[in-house]
């Protein structure tokens, strides 16, 4: 079942009772990694699964050694929808999430240069 970007984001925010993007991102991070962060809002995983369906991390980038860019992509099979958590990373602080948005997978051909 595919729904529009606006409908899916509205459903996510409804589940979290008007929580901000940063709090929602922290909740998903805590549950994907299997730990609870006291700064994450307290919503039980089963409640999310009941309302949004199962979810899993399908891609990520960033962290130590990758500069300040940091993101994760979560897939919701029930809606055939991908949600990206976007943030930054600093070695002395760790990571911080800033926003969430819908993304779609696209294949790209790239050129890389290697030593001869």
JOTACOR-V756134 format. One record per backbone hydrogen bond with DSSP energy under -1.0 kcal/mol. NH is the residue of the N-H (numbers start at 1). CO is the residue of the C=O. E is the energy in kcal/mol with one decimal. If there is no record, write none. Layout:
nh,co,e
NH,CO,E
NH,CO,E
This chain:
nh,co,e
8,4,-2.5
9,5,-2.6
10,6,-2.2
11,7,-2.1
12,8,-2.6
13,9,-2.6
14,10,-2.2
15,11,-2.2
16,12,-1.6
17,14,-1.6
18,13,-1.9
24,20,-2.1
25,21,-2.7
26,22,-2.1
27,23,-2.1
28,24,-2.2
29,25,-2.5
30,26,-2.6
31,27,-2.1
32,28,-2.6
33,29,-2.2
35,30,-2.3
40,37,-2.3
43,41,-1.3
48,44,-1.4
49,45,-2.5
50,46,-2.7
51,47,-1.6
52,48,-3.7
53,49,-1.6
56,75,-1.6
58,73,-2.8
59,73,-1.2
61,71,-2.5
66,63,-2.2
70,87,-1.3
71,61,-2.7
72,85,-1.9
73,59,-3.0
74,83,-3.2
75,56,-3.2
76,81,-2.9
79,76,-1.2
81,76,-1.7
83,74,-3.1
84,101,-3.5
85,72,-2.8
86,99,-2.9
87,70,-2.5
88,96,-2.2
89,68,-1.3
90,94,-2.6
93,90,-1.5
94,90,-3.9
96,88,-2.2
98,86,-3.3
99,86,-1.9
101,84,-1.7
103,82,-2.1
